Amino acid sequence: MACADADMDIHGEDYEWAEPPEGDWNEPHGDDRREPHRRDGRGADTDDWQEPHRGDEREAPVVQHYQALEFVPDEKGPLHDLLQKQPAVLGSLQIMSGLFSVGVGVIFAATQNINDSLLTLFRASHLSGVLFIIAGFVSNLLFKYPGLLSVSLVINCGCIVVAVSAMILMSVDLVLWDVRNAQHWGMELFELCVVMLELLLSAILCFWFSKEKRAKSP
């Protein structure tokens, strides 16, 4: 069977590298690429020469910036202004002074007869110490339970009454002190100073609580 040789190549518009004459050869500038020419001697047209498409180039991501035009204030709690004054700190001082008063009352009750001093007779140190411990705990709970504001105000008012009564009894003891109980005189004087501190703490808390209660009332 006879076979004919056929050109199976796909022909487009052919280009070839044209060598310039020896006298017209110049040193290439930049990259060493030569301009393609047609076989008919003409240079390649601008429309025929296209930059190869780069598929790996991507557009830069668009970054958007947002700026707040107005600041919205945080919602304040029910006792925000009062809690900014740190009433829990004064409450912790009340607990510490109350524990000291209870300790002094126990020492006096264990080392004195019940009629040796008015402080021991009326158990004023015990009563004031326990009451101040309770007041301190309630003051510390105001952060979680704002509804205890009225309860804490009443307790601190009671602390003021008890503290004033204890101060009067201890003052009488110090004036009419029996020399036979001279070793307790200095301890009762120190207890009087502690009760005065407790009175000051309760007075400050009562002022804060009453002011906050008036501000919340319609």
Secondary structure, DSSP 8 states (H G I E B T S, - for coil): --------S---S-EEE----GGG-----SS----EEETTS-B--TTT------TT------------SS-------TTHHHHTT-HHHHHHHHHHHHHHHHHHHHHHHHHS-TTS-HHHHTTHHHHHHHHHHHHHHHHHGGGT-GGGHHHHHHHHHHHHHHHHHHHHHHHHHHHT--GGGGGGHHHHHHHHHHHHHHHHHHHHHHHHHHHHHHHH--
